[in-house]
Amino acid sequence: MSILELDNVHAYYGKIHALKGVSLRVEQGEIVTLIGGNGAGKTTTLRTICALMRPTVGSVIFEGEDLSRYKPSALASRGIAMVPEGRGVFAKMTVLENLEMGAFHRKDKEIDADIERIYDLFPRLRERRTQLAGTMSGGEQQMLAMGRAMMSRPHLLLLDEPSMGLAPVLVEAIFSTIVDINKQGTTVLLVEQNALMSLEIANRGYVLQTGEIVLSDDARALKQNEMIQKVYLGIE
């Protein structure tokens, strides 16, 4: 069952044709990765899913509903959370306050329990819970951004370049946590330049070039694809 489906989506920045008929689907429970170089349209795709951009042609369907009727601020309560490129934490708020902001739309009594679950996923955040987010390392801020997104209890988690700027050991930790989040029941759409790592954990993948999907397949098959190996994995 598809939780997300983009059908022939076209989007523009002014006169720049950024997405040129993008079609993709994400099934319930999957990790799907979207790979491509700088300027390929990966972030634009996520922004269009989140209603930060409106498609001029095509549709974005989430759990059977067209997202064009929603404002971006309504998507958290609808079941979509995004971790943006650059993390976007609230620098002058503590770790705990950032996590609480992730649950801003919730009225239930399980928020404290969910904070503890985030601390279990990211033990470093428990250690830093009273620290201002802006004083933390890049890796810690990435953990916080992911934890804050999970506080909304999303059905679909969108991740935009979670490994960017991180040391290799932290990259491995972040990807391991993405797998854990998925195993706990959250569907993931992962935008990532680190094609090798993303294809290691994904079920399926799409390759985006200059606003167009040029290849899609099972992640294992993509890893064996000659073009993918040469262009994205550095294998001659």
FIKOLZA-1660 file (N, C-alpha, C; in steps of 0.1 Angstrom, whole numbers, plus 5000, padded with zeros to 4 digits):
% residues 236
   i   px   py   pz ch aa at
   1 5008 4988 5000  A  M  N
   1 5000 5000 5000  A  M CA
   1 5009 5012 5000  A  M  C
   2 5006 5022 4991  A  S  N
   2 5014 5034 4990  A  S CA
   2 5010 5044 5000  A  S  C
   3 5019 5049 5008  A  I  N
   3 5016 5059 5018  A  I CA
   3 5018 5073 5011  A  I  C
   4 5027 5073 5001  A  L  N
   4 5030 5086 4994  A  L CA
   4 5031 5083 4979  A  L  C
   5 5025 5091 4970  A  E  N
   5 5027 5090 4956  A  E CA
   5 5027 5103 4949  A  E  C
   6 5038 5106 4942  A  L  N
   6 5039 5117 4933  A  L CA
   6 5036 5113 4919  A  L  C
   7 5027 5120 4912  A  D  N
   7 5024 5117 4899  A  D CA
   7 5026 5128 4889  A  D  C
   8 5036 5127 4881  A  N  N
   8 5039 5137 4870  A  N CA
   8 5040 5151 4876  A  N  C
   9 5048 5153 4886  A  V  N
   9 5049 5166 4893  A  V CA
   9 5059 5175 4886  A  V  C
  10 5054 5186 4882  A  H  N
  10 5063 5197 4877  A  H CA
  10 5062 5209 4887  A  H  C
  11 5074 5215 4889  A  A  N
  11 5075 5226 4898  A  A CA
  11 5085 5236 4893  A  A  C
  12 5083 5249 4896  A  Y  N
  12 5092 5259 4891  A  Y CA
  12 5097 5268 4902  A  Y  C
  13 5109 5273 4901  A  Y  N
  13 5114 5285 4908  A  Y CA
  13 5114 5296 4899  A  Y  C
  14 5104 5305 4899  A  G  N
  14 5103 5315 4889  A  G CA
  14 5101 5309 4875  A  G  C
  15 5111 5312 4867  A  K  N
  15 5110 5306 4853  A  K CA
  15 5119 5293 4852  A  K  C
  16 5125 5289 4863  A  I  N
  16 5134 5277 4863  A  I CA
  16 5125 5265 4865  A  I  C
  17 5125 5256 4856  A  H  N
  17 5117 5244 4856  A  H CA
  17 5125 5234 4865  A  H  C
  18 5122 5233 4878  A  A  N
  18 5130 5225 4887  A  A CA
  18 5127 5211 4887  A  A  C
  19 5114 5207 4887  A  L  N
  19 5109 5193 4886  A  L CA
  19 5102 5191 4873  A  L  C
  20 5106 5181 4866  A  K  N
  20 5100 5179 4852  A  K CA
  20 5093 5165 4851  A  K  C
  21 5082 5164 4857  A  G  N
  21 5074 5152 4856  A  G CA
  21 5078 5141 4865  A  G  C
  22 5082 5145 4878  A  V  N
  22 5086 5135 4888  A  V CA
  22 5075 5126 4892  A  V  C
  23 5077 5113 4891  A  S  N
  23 5067 5103 4896  A  S CA
  23 5074 5094 4905  A  S  C
  24 5070 5092 4917  A  L  N
  24 5075 5082 4926  A  L CA
  24 5065 5077 4936  A  L  C
  25 5068 5066 4943  A  R  N
  25 5059 5061 4953  A  R CA
  25 5067 5056 4965  A  R  C
  26 5061 5057 4977  A  V  N
  26 5067 5052 4989  A  V CA
  26 5057 5043 4995  A  V  C
  27 5060 5030 4997  A  E  N
  27 5051 5021 5003  A  E CA
  27 5052 5021 5019  A  E  C
  28 5041 5018 5025  A  Q  N
  28 5040 5017 5040  A  Q CA
  28 5052 5008 5045  A  Q  C
  29 5060 5014 5054  A  G  N
  29 5070 5006 5061  A  G CA
  29 5083 5006 5054  A  G  C
  30 5085 5012 5042  A  E  N
  30 5097 5012 5035  A  E CA
  30 5107 5023 5039  A  E  C
  31 5119 5021 5036  A  I  N
  31 5129 5032 5034  A  I CA
  31 5132 5033 5019  A  I  C
  32 5128 5045 5014  A  V  N
  32 5131 5048 5000  A  V CA
  32 5141 5059 4999  A  V  C
  33 5151 5058 4991  A  T  N
  33 5161 5069 4990  A  T CA
  33 5160 5076 4976  A  T  C
  34 5162 5088 4976  A  L  N
  34 5163 5097 4964  A  L CA
  34 5177 5102 4963  A  L  C
  35 5184 5098 4953  A  I  N
  35 5198 5102 4952  A  I CA
  35 5200 5110 4939  A  I  C
  36 5211 5118 4939  A  G  N
  36 5214 5127 4928  A  G CA
  36 5224 5137 4932  A  G  C
  37 5230 5144 4923  A  G  N
  37 5240 5154 4925  A  G CA
  37 5233 5167 4930  A  G  C
  38 5242 5177 4932  A  N  N
  38 5237 5190 4936  A  N CA
  38 5229 5196 4924  A  N  C
  39 5218 5202 4928  A  G  N
  39 5209 5208 4918  A  G CA
  39 5200 5199 4910  A  G  C
  40 5200 5186 4915  A  A  N
  40 5192 5176 4907  A  A CA
  40 5177 5178 4910  A  A  C
  41 5174 5184 4921  A  G  N
  41 5160 5186 4925  A  G CA
  41 5155 5178 4937  A  G  C
  42 5164 5173 4944  A  K  N
  42 5161 5164 4956  A  K CA
  42 5153 5172 4966  A  K  C
  43 5159 5183 4971  A  T  N
  43 5153 5192 4981  A  T CA
  43 5140 5198 4976  A  T  C
  44 5140 5201 4963  A  T  N
  44 5127 5206 4957  A  T CA
  44 5116 5196 4958  A  T  C
  45 5120 5184 4956  A  T  N
  45 5109 5173 4957  A  T CA
  45 5104 5173 4971  A  T  C
  46 5112 5173 4981  A  L  N
  46 5108 5173 4995  A  L CA
  46 5099 5185 4998  A  L  C
  47 5104 5197 4993  A  R  N
  47 5096 5209 4996  A  R CA
  47 5082 5209 4989  A  R  C
  48 5081 5202 4978  A  T  N
  48 5068 5201 4971  A  T CA
  48 5059 5191 4979  A  T  C
  49 5065 5180 4984  A  I  N
  49 5057 5171 4993  A  I CA
  49 5052 5179 5005  A  I  C
  50 5060 5187 5011  A  C  N
  50 5056 5195 5023  A  C CA
  50 5048 5207 5020  A  C  C
  51 5044 5209 5008  A  A  N
  51 5035 5220 5004  A  A CA
  51 5042 5234 5006  A  A  C
  52 5056 5234 5007  A  L  N
  52 5063 5246 5007  A  L CA
  52 5064 5252 4993  A  L  C
  53 5063 5243 4983  A  M  N
  53 5061 5246 4969  A  M CA
  53 5049 5239 4964  A  M  C
  54 5042 5245 4954  A  R  N
  54 5030 5239 4948  A  R CA
  54 5034 5234 4934  A  R  C
  55 5030 5222 4931  A  P  N
  55 5032 5218 4917  A  P CA
  55 5023 5225 4908  A  P  C
  56 5029 5229 4896  A  T  N
  56 5021 5235 4886  A  T CA
  56 5013 5225 4878  A  T  C
  57 5019 5213 4878  A  V  N
  57 5012 5201 4871  A  V CA
  57 5015 5189 4880  A  V  C
  58 5005 5180 4881  A  G  N
  58 5007 5168 4888  A  G CA
  58 5002 5168 4902  A  G  C
  59 5003 5157 4909  A  S  N
  59 4997 5156 4923  A  S CA
  59 5006 5150 4933  A  S  C
  60 5004 5153 4945  A  V  N
  60 5011 5147 4956  A  V CA
  60 5001 5141 4965  A  V  C
  61 5000 5128 4966  A  I  N
  61 4990 5121 4973  A  I CA
  61 4996 5114 4986  A  I  C
  62 4991 5117 4997  A  F  N
  62 4996 5111 5010  A  F CA
  62 4984 5105 5017  A  F  C
  63 4986 5092 5019  A  E  N
  63 4975 5084 5025  A  E CA
  63 4961 5086 5019  A  E  C
  64 4962 5087 5006  A  G  N
  64 4949 5088 4998  A  G CA
  64 4944 5102 4996  A  G  C
  65 4951 5112 5002  A  E  N
  65 4946 5126 5001  A  E CA
  65 4956 5135 4993  A  E  C
  66 4951 5144 4985  A  D  N
  66 4959 5153 4978  A  D CA
  66 4964 5164 4988  A  D  C
  67 4977 5165 4989  A  L  N
  67 4982 5175 4999  A  L CA
  67 4981 5189 4995  A  L  C
  68 4977 5192 4982  A  S  N
  68 4975 5206 4978  A  S CA
  68 4965 5214 4986  A  S  C
  69 4956 5207 4993  A  R  N
  69 4946 5213 5001  A  R CA
  69 4951 5218 5015  A  R  C
  70 4963 5213 5018  A  Y  N
  70 4969 5216 5032  A  Y CA
  70 4979 5227 5031  A  Y  C
  71 4980 5235 5042  A  K  N
  71 4991 5244 5044  A  K CA
  71 5003 5236 5050  A  K  C
  72 5015 5241 5048  A  P  N
  72 5027 5234 5054  A  P CA
  72 5025 5232 5069  A  P  C
  73 5020 5242 5076  A  S  N
  73 5019 5241 5091  A  S CA
  73 5009 5230 5095  A  S  C
  74 5001 5225 5086  A  A  N
  74 4991 5215 5090  A  A CA
  74 4997 5201 5088  A  A  C
  75 5008 5199 5081  A  L  N
  75 5013 5186 5078  A  L CA
  75 5018 5178 5089  A  L  C
  76 5023 5184 5100  A  A  N
  76 5027 5177 5112  A  A CA
  76 5015 5169 5118  A  A  C
  77 5004 5175 5119  A  S  N
  77 4993 5169 5125  A  S CA
  77 4987 5159 5115  A  S  C
  78 4990 5160 5102  A  R  N
  78 4985 5151 5092  A  R CA
  78 4994 5138 5092  A  R  C
  79 5006 5139 5097  A  G  N
  79 5014 5127 5098  A  G CA
  79 5027 5128 5090  A  G  C
  80 5032 5140 5086  A  I  N
  80 5044 5141 5079  A  I CA
  80 5054 5150 5087  A  I  C
  81 5066 5146 5088  A  A  N
  81 5076 5154 5095  A  A CA
  81 5089 5154 5086  A  A  C
  82 5095 5166 5085  A  M  N
  82 5107 5167 5077  A  M CA
  82 5119 5172 5086  A  M  C
  83 5130 5166 5083  A  V  N
  83 5143 5171 5089  A  V CA
  83 5150 5178 5078  A  V  C
  84 5151 5191 5078  A  P  N
  84 5157 5198 5067  A  P CA
  84 5172 5197 5066  A  P  C
  85 5177 5200 5054  A  E  N
  85 5191 5201 5053  A  E CA
  85 5196 5213 5061  A  E  C
  86 5207 5211 5069  A  G  N
  86 5212 5221 5078  A  G CA
  86 5206 5220 5092  A  G  C
  87 5197 5210 5094  A  R  N
  87 5191 5207 5107  A  R CA
  87 5180 5216 5112  A  R  C
  88 5183 5229 5112  A  G  N
  88 5172 5239 5116  A  G CA
  88 5167 5238 5130  A  G  C
  89 5176 5235 5139  A  V  N
  89 5172 5234 5153  A  V CA
  89 5170 5248 5159  A  V  C
  90 5163 5250 5170  A  F  N
  90 5161 5263 5176  A  F CA
  90 5173 5265 5185  A  F  C
  91 5183 5273 5180  A  A  N
  91 5196 5275 5186  A  A CA
  91 5196 5280 5200  A  A  C
  92 5186 5289 5204  A  K  N
  92 5186 5295 5217  A  K CA
  92 5177 5288 5227  A  K  C
  93 5172 5276 5222  A  M  N
  93 5164 5267 5231  A  M CA
  93 5172 5255 5235  A  M  C
  94 5169 5249 5246  A  T  N
  94 5176 5237 5251  A  T CA
  94 5171 5225 5243  A  T  C
  95 5179 5214 5245  A  V  N
  95 5175 5202 5238  A  V CA
  95 5161 5198 5242  A  V  C
  96 5158 5198 5254  A  L  N
  96 5144 5194 5259  A  L CA
  96 5134 5203 5253  A  L  C
  97 5136 5216 5252  A  E  N
  97 5126 5225 5246  A  E CA
  97 5124 5223 5231  A  E  C
  98 5135 5219 5224  A  N  N
  98 5134 5216 5210  A  N CA
  98 5125 5204 5208  A  N  C
  99 5127 5194 5217  A  L  N
  99 5119 5182 5216  A  L CA
  99 5104 5185 5219  A  L  C
 100 5102 5193 5229  A  E  N
 100 5088 5197 5232  A  E CA
 100 5082 5204 5220  A  E  C
 101 5090 5212 5213  A  M  N
 101 5084 5220 5201  A  M CA
 101 5080 5210 5190  A  M  C
 102 5087 5198 5190  A  G  N
 102 5083 5188 5180  A  G CA
 102 5069 5183 5182  A  G  C
 103 5064 5184 5194  A  A  N
 103 5051 5179 5198  A  A CA
 103 5041 5191 5200  A  A  C
 104 5043 5202 5193  A  F  N
 104 5035 5214 5196  A  F CA
 104 5020 5212 5193  A  F  C
 105 5017 5203 5183  A  H  N
 105 5003 5201 5179  A  H CA
 105 4996 5190 5187  A  H  C
 106 5003 5183 5196  A  R  N
 106 4997 5172 5203  A  R CA
 106 4991 5176 5216  A  R  C
 107 4980 5169 5219  A  K  N
 107 4972 5172 5231  A  K CA
 107 4972 5160 5241  A  K  C
 108 4979 5149 5237  A  D  N
 108 4978 5137 5244  A  D CA
 108 4988 5138 5257  A  D  C
 109 4987 5127 5265  A  K  N
 109 4995 5127 5277  A  K CA
 109 5008 5118 5276  A  K  C
 110 5012 5115 5264  A  E  N
 110 5023 5106 5262  A  E CA
 110 5036 5113 5257  A  E  C
 111 5036 5126 5258  A  I  N
 111 5047 5134 5253  A  I CA
 111 5059 5131 5261  A  I  C
 112 5058 5131 5274  A  D  N
 112 5070 5128 5283  A  D CA
 112 5076 5114 5280  A  D  C
 113 5067 5104 5277  A  A  N
 113 5071 5091 5274  A  A CA
 113 5078 5091 5261  A  A  C
 114 5074 5099 5251  A  D  N
 114 5080 5099 5238  A  D CA
 114 5094 5106 5239  A  D  C
 115 5095 5116 5248  A  I  N
 115 5108 5122 5250  A  I CA
 115 5118 5112 5255  A  I  C
 116 5114 5103 5264  A  E  N
 116 5122 5093 5269  A  E CA
 116 5126 5083 5258  A  E  C
 117 5117 5080 5249  A  R  N
 117 5120 5071 5237  A  R CA
 117 5131 5078 5228  A  R  C
 118 5130 5091 5227  A  I  N
 118 5140 5098 5219  A  I CA
 118 5153 5097 5226  A  I  C
 119 5153 5099 5239  A  Y  N
 119 5166 5098 5246  A  Y CA
 119 5172 5084 5245  A  Y  C
 120 5163 5074 5244  A  D  N
 120 5168 5060 5242  A  D CA
 120 5174 5058 5228  A  D  C
 121 5168 5065 5218  A  L  N
 121 5173 5064 5205  A  L CA
 121 5187 5072 5204  A  L  C
 122 5187 5083 5210  A  F  N
 122 5199 5092 5210  A  F CA
 122 5203 5095 5224  A  F  C
 123 5211 5086 5231  A  P  N
 123 5215 5088 5244  A  P CA
 123 5223 5101 5246  A  P  C
 124 5229 5106 5236  A  R  N
 124 5237 5119 5237  A  R CA
 124 5227 5130 5241  A  R  C
 125 5215 5129 5236  A  L  N
 125 5205 5140 5238  A  L CA
 125 5201 5140 5253  A  L  C
 126 5201 5129 5259  A  R  N
 126 5198 5128 5274  A  R CA
 126 5208 5135 5281  A  R  C
 127 5221 5133 5278  A  E  N
 127 5232 5139 5284  A  E CA
 127 5232 5155 5282  A  E  C
 128 5226 5159 5271  A  R  N
 128 5227 5173 5267  A  R CA
 128 5213 5180 5269  A  R  C
 129 5204 5174 5276  A  R  N
 129 5190 5179 5276  A  R CA
 129 5188 5193 5281  A  R  C
 130 5197 5198 5289  A  T  N
 130 5196 5212 5294  A  T CA
 130 5205 5222 5286  A  T  C
 131 5212 5217 5276  A  Q  N
 131 5222 5225 5268  A  Q CA
 131 5215 5232 5257  A  Q  C
 132 5219 5244 5254  A  L  N
 132 5214 5252 5243  A  L CA
 132 5217 5245 5230  A  L  C
 133 5208 5243 5221  A  A  N
 133 5210 5235 5209  A  A CA
 133 5221 5242 5200  A  A  C
 134 5222 5255 5200  A  G  N
 134 5232 5262 5192  A  G CA
 134 5246 5259 5196  A  G  C
 135 5248 5254 5208  A  T  N
 135 5262 5252 5213  A  T CA
 135 5266 5237 5211  A  T  C
 136 5258 5229 5204  A  M  N
 136 5261 5215 5202  A  M CA
 136 5268 5213 5189  A  M  C
 137 5275 5202 5188  A  S  N
 137 5282 5198 5176  A  S CA
 137 5272 5196 5164  A  S  C
 138 5277 5195 5152  A  G  N
 138 5268 5192 5141  A  G CA
 138 5261 5179 5142  A  G  C
 139 5269 5169 5146  A  G  N
 139 5263 5156 5148  A  G CA
 139 5252 5156 5158  A  G  C
 140 5254 5162 5169  A  E  N
 140 5244 5163 5180  A  E CA
 140 5232 5171 5175  A  E  C
 141 5234 5181 5168  A  Q  N
 141 5222 5189 5162  A  Q CA
 141 5214 5180 5152  A  Q  C
 142 5221 5172 5145  A  Q  N
 142 5214 5163 5136  A  Q CA
 142 5205 5153 5143  A  Q  C
 143 5211 5148 5154  A  M  N
 143 5203 5139 5163  A  M CA
 143 5191 5146 5168  A  M  C
 144 5193 5158 5173  A  L  N
 144 5182 5166 5178  A  L CA
 144 5171 5169 5168  A  L  C
 145 5175 5173 5156  A  A  N
 145 5166 5176 5145  A  A CA
 145 5157 5163 5142  A  A  C
 146 5164 5152 5142  A  M  N
 146 5156 5139 5140  A  M CA
 146 5147 5136 5151  A  M  C
 147 5152 5138 5163  A  G  N
 147 5144 5135 5175  A  G CA
 147 5132 5144 5176  A  G  C
 148 5134 5157 5173  A  R  N
 148 5123 5167 5173  A  R CA
 148 5112 5163 5162  A  R  C
 149 5117 5158 5151  A  A  N
 149 5107 5154 5140  A  A CA
 149 5099 5142 5145  A  A  C
 150 5106 5133 5152  A  M  N
 150 5099 5121 5157  A  M CA
 150 5089 5124 5168  A  M  C
 151 5091 5135 5175  A  M  N
 151 5081 5138 5185  A  M CA
 151 5067 5141 5180  A  M  C
 152 5066 5144 5167  A  S  N
 152 5053 5146 5161  A  S CA
 152 5046 5133 5158  A  S  C
 153 5052 5121 5160  A  R  N
 153 5047 5108 5157  A  R CA
 153 5043 5107 5142  A  R  C
 154 5053 5110 5134  A  P  N
 154 5050 5110 5119  A  P CA
 154 5047 5096 5114  A  P  C
 155 5039 5095 5104  A  H  N
 155 5037 5083 5096  A  H CA
 155 5048 5082 5086  A  H  C
 156 5052 5094 5081  A  L  N
 156 5062 5095 5071  A  L CA
 156 5073 5105 5075  A  L  C
 157 5085 5101 5075  A  L  N
 157 5097 5110 5079  A  L CA
 157 5105 5113 5067  A  L  C
 158 5106 5126 5064  A  L  N
 158 5114 5130 5053  A  L CA
 158 5128 5135 5058  A  L  C
 159 5138 5130 5053  A  L  N
 159 5152 5134 5057  A  L CA
 159 5160 5140 5045  A  L  C
 160 5164 5152 5047  A  D  N
 160 5172 5159 5037  A  D CA
 160 5187 5160 5040  A  D  C
 161 5195 5151 5034  A  E  N
 161 5209 5151 5036  A  E CA
 161 5213 5150 5051  A  E  C
 162 5209 5140 5058  A  P  N
 162 5212 5139 5072  A  P CA
 162 5227 5137 5075  A  P  C
 163 5235 5132 5065  A  S  N
 163 5249 5129 5067  A  S CA
 163 5258 5141 5064  A  S  C
 164 5252 5152 5059  A  M  N
 164 5260 5163 5054  A  M CA
 164 5269 5169 5065  A  M  C
 165 5282 5170 5062  A  G  N
 165 5291 5177 5071  A  G CA
 165 5295 5169 5084  A  G  C
 166 5291 5156 5085  A  L  N
 166 5294 5148 5096  A  L CA
 166 5306 5139 5094  A  L  C
 167 5313 5137 5105  A  A  N
 167 5324 5127 5105  A  A CA
 167 5319 5113 5102  A  A  C
 168 5327 5105 5096  A  P  N
 168 5323 5091 5092  A  P CA
 168 5317 5083 5103  A  P  C
 169 5322 5084 5115  A  V  N
 169 5317 5076 5126  A  V CA
 169 5303 5081 5130  A  V  C
 170 5300 5094 5129  A  L  N
 170 5287 5099 5131  A  L CA
 170 5277 5096 5120  A  L  C
 171 5282 5095 5108  A  V  N
 171 5274 5091 5097  A  V CA
 171 5268 5077 5099  A  V  C
 172 5277 5068 5103  A  E  N
 172 5273 5055 5105  A  E CA
 172 5262 5054 5116  A  E  C
 173 5264 5062 5127  A  A  N
 173 5254 5063 5138  A  A CA
 173 5241 5068 5133  A  A  C
 174 5241 5078 5125  A  I  N
 174 5228 5084 5120  A  I CA
 174 5221 5074 5111  A  I  C
 175 5228 5067 5102  A  F  N
 175 5221 5058 5094  A  F CA
 175 5216 5046 5102  A  F  C
 176 5223 5042 5112  A  S  N
 176 5219 5031 5120  A  S CA
 176 5206 5035 5127  A  S  C
 177 5205 5047 5132  A  T  N
 177 5193 5052 5138  A  T CA
 177 5181 5053 5129  A  T  C
 178 5184 5057 5116  A  I  N
 178 5173 5057 5106  A  I CA
 178 5167 5043 5105  A  I  C
 179 5176 5033 5105  A  V  N
 179 5171 5019 5104  A  V CA
 179 5162 5016 5116  A  V  C
 180 5167 5020 5128  A  D  N
 180 5159 5017 5140  A  D CA
 180 5146 5024 5140  A  D  C
 181 5145 5037 5135  A  I  N
 181 5133 5044 5134  A  I CA
 181 5123 5037 5125  A  I  C
 182 5128 5032 5114  A  N  N
 182 5120 5025 5104  A  N CA
 182 5115 5012 5110  A  N  C
 183 5123 5005 5118  A  K  N
 183 5119 4992 5124  A  K CA
 183 5108 4994 5134  A  K  C
 184 5108 5006 5140  A  Q  N
 184 5097 5010 5150  A  Q CA
 184 5084 5014 5143  A  Q  C
 185 5084 5014 5130  A  G  N
 185 5071 5016 5123  A  G CA
 185 5070 5029 5115  A  G  C
 186 5080 5037 5114  A  T  N
 186 5079 5049 5106  A  T CA
 186 5085 5047 5092  A  T  C
 187 5077 5051 5082  A  T  N
 187 5082 5051 5068  A  T CA
 187 5091 5062 5066  A  T  C
 188 5101 5060 5057  A  V  N
 188 5112 5070 5056  A  V CA
 188 5114 5073 5041  A  V  C
 189 5115 5086 5037  A  L  N
 189 5120 5090 5024  A  L CA
 189 5132 5098 5027  A  L  C
 190 5143 5092 5022  A  L  N
 190 5157 5097 5025  A  L CA
 190 5163 5104 5013  A  L  C
 191 5166 5117 5013  A  V  N
 191 5173 5123 5003  A  V CA
 191 5188 5124 5007  A  V  C
 192 5197 5119 4999  A  E  N
 192 5211 5118 5004  A  E CA
 192 5221 5117 4992  A  E  C
 193 5232 5125 4994  A  Q  N
 193 5243 5124 4984  A  Q CA
 193 5252 5112 4986  A  Q  C
 194 5252 5107 4999  A  N  N
 194 5260 5095 5002  A  N CA
 194 5252 5083 4997  A  N  C
 195 5254 5081 4983  A  A  N
 195 5246 5070 4977  A  A CA
 195 5249 5056 4983  A  A  C
 196 5261 5054 4986  A  L  N
 196 5265 5041 4991  A  L CA
 196 5258 5037 5004  A  L  C
 197 5258 5047 5014  A  M  N
 197 5252 5044 5027  A  M CA
 197 5237 5044 5025  A  M  C
 198 5231 5052 5017  A  S  N
 198 5216 5052 5016  A  S CA
 198 5211 5040 5009  A  S  C
 199 5219 5035 4999  A  L  N
 199 5214 5023 4993  A  L CA
 199 5216 5010 5001  A  L  C
 200 5225 5011 5011  A  E  N
 200 5228 5000 5020  A  E CA
 200 5216 4998 5029  A  E  C
 201 5208 5009 5033  A  I  N
 201 5197 5008 5042  A  I CA
 201 5184 5008 5036  A  I  C
 202 5183 5013 5023  A  A  N
 202 5170 5015 5017  A  A CA
 202 5164 5002 5011  A  A  C
 203 5151 5001 5009  A  N  N
 203 5145 4991 5002  A  N CA
 203 5145 4993 4987  A  N  C
 204 5142 5006 4983  A  R  N
 204 5142 5010 4969  A  R CA
 204 5148 5023 4968  A  R  C
 205 5152 5027 4955  A  G  N
 205 5157 5040 4953  A  G CA
 205 5153 5046 4940  A  G  C
 206 5154 5059 4939  A  Y  N
 206 5152 5067 4927  A  Y CA
 206 5164 5076 4924  A  Y  C
 207 5168 5077 4912  A  V  N
 207 5179 5086 4908  A  V CA
 207 5173 5098 4901  A  V  C
 208 5176 5110 4906  A  L  N
 208 5171 5122 4900  A  L CA
 208 5183 5130 4894  A  L  C
 209 5181 5134 4881  A  Q  N
 209 5190 5142 4874  A  Q CA
 209 5183 5154 4868  A  Q  C
 210 5188 5166 4870  A  T  N
 210 5182 5178 4865  A  T CA
 210 5166 5178 4864  A  T  C
 211 5161 5174 4876  A  G  N
 211 5146 5175 4878  A  G CA
 211 5139 5163 4872  A  G  C
 212 5145 5153 4868  A  E  N
 212 5138 5141 4862  A  E CA
 212 5143 5128 4868  A  E  C
 213 5134 5119 4871  A  I  N
 213 5137 5106 4875  A  I CA
 213 5143 5098 4863  A  I  C
 214 5156 5094 4864  A  V  N
 214 5162 5087 4853  A  V CA
 214 5163 5072 4855  A  V  C
 215 5161 5068 4868  A  L  N
 215 5163 5054 4871  A  L CA
 215 5156 5051 4884  A  L  C
 216 5150 5040 4885  A  S  N
 216 5144 5035 4898  A  S CA
 216 5145 5020 4898  A  S  C
 217 5147 5015 4911  A  D  N
 217 5149 5000 4912  A  D CA
 217 5150 4996 4926  A  D  C
 218 5150 4984 4929  A  D  N
 218 5154 4978 4942  A  D CA
 218 5168 4984 4945  A  D  C
 219 5170 4987 4958  A  A  N
 219 5183 4993 4962  A  A CA
 219 5194 4984 4959  A  A  C
 220 5193 4971 4961  A  R  N
 220 5204 4961 4958  A  R CA
 220 5207 4962 4943  A  R  C
 221 5197 4962 4935  A  A  N
 221 5200 4963 4920  A  A CA
 221 5206 4976 4916  A  A  C
 222 5202 4987 4923  A  L  N
 222 5209 5000 4920  A  L CA
 222 5224 5000 4923  A  L  C
 223 5227 4993 4934  A  K  N
 223 5241 4992 4938  A  K CA
 223 5249 4985 4928  A  K  C
 224 5243 4976 4920  A  Q  N
 224 5250 4968 4910  A  Q CA
 224 5250 4975 4896  A  Q  C
 225 5242 4986 4895  A  N  N
 225 5240 4993 4882  A  N CA
 225 5253 5000 4878  A  N  C
 226 5258 4998 4866  A  E  N
 226 5271 5003 4862  A  E CA
 226 5271 5018 4862  A  E  C
 227 5260 5025 4858  A  M  N
 227 5260 5039 4858  A  M CA
 227 5260 5045 4873  A  M  C
 228 5253 5038 4882  A  I  N
 228 5253 5042 4896  A  I CA
 228 5267 5040 4902  A  I  C
 229 5273 5029 4899  A  Q  N
 229 5286 5027 4904  A  Q CA
 229 5296 5037 4900  A  Q  C
 230 5296 5041 4887  A  K  N
 230 5305 5050 4881  A  K CA
 230 5303 5065 4886  A  K  C
 231 5290 5069 4886  A  V  N
 231 5287 5083 4888  A  V CA
 231 5285 5086 4903  A  V  C
 232 5279 5076 4911  A  Y  N
 232 5276 5079 4925  A  Y CA
 232 5284 5072 4935  A  Y  C
 233 5290 5060 4931  A  L  N
 233 5297 5052 4941  A  L CA
 233 5312 5053 4939  A  L  C
 234 5316 5060 4928  A  G  N
 234 5331 5061 4926  A  G CA
 234 5338 5048 4922  A  G  C
 235 5330 5039 4916  A  I  N
 235 5336 5026 4912  A  I CA
 235 5338 5027 4897  A  I  C
 236 5350 5025 4892  A  E  N
 236 5353 5025 4878  A  E CA
 236 5351 5011 4872  A  E  C
% end
